[in-house]
């Protein structure tokens, strides 16, 4: 969760903002209510036409030295990655658009989607799906794509673990949940991707990878792989894919068996000064 501080929270959008980050991405693991709660009967957020708020929607903003660009619209947006959640620690505090965060409501935080917007969030491990309303910014922990309210995380079955593999899909007013069936798969070990030449990974395999770079030049991709090997980071492969009729060479490690393993390896690579890998799902 991030709050943009100016003289008036409703008049954020003038110049580049001073951003103070206070979200769960930078603090010890958050907590839920003391007593377990049943959210099975809690309804999804209902997408409706809402005016885009000035608060929480600067064209750009900076957190920890990284610039983020807020999207003009959410139509057609789909992303797969790791979800986290925030709860008691921020319950009752202001969200980025000035609303009060309620961990028992079906809401979420996203770094770049317009506020407000609506997302269908599907747990790739069990197939459960919810609809949430985006009213906050975050998460700013590398490798996380969405921060869910405690209630939403509970309904998806990821509250206990703290994180989960998800697909997030923008949903517009009048649309029901996406009818596409997403097969739930548990993380499993598979052989590393085949060295060049290689093909696009199997669709909907729902496995974790670290992506360290994407290059037009195969030489640059191979150089990064060699640099990783020199630093005793093994398992990196260069995959060739075609985008807009152009060859793209991406450097990946995986499949990785768990989110914790991916986080640990990403931190190790970052500490080597080789950039921060993206945790992706293919």
PyMOL commands that set and color helices and strands:
alter all, ss='L'
color gray80, all
select helices_A, chain A and resi 9-11+24-26+88-90+150-156+218-230+259-271
alter helices_A, ss='H'
color red, helices_A
select strands_A, chain A and resi 2-4+19-21+60-63+66-69+78-86+107-109+117-123+129-136+146-149+163-170+208-215+236-243+246-256+278-281
alter strands_A, ss='S'
color yellow, strands_A
deselect
rebuild
show_as cartoon
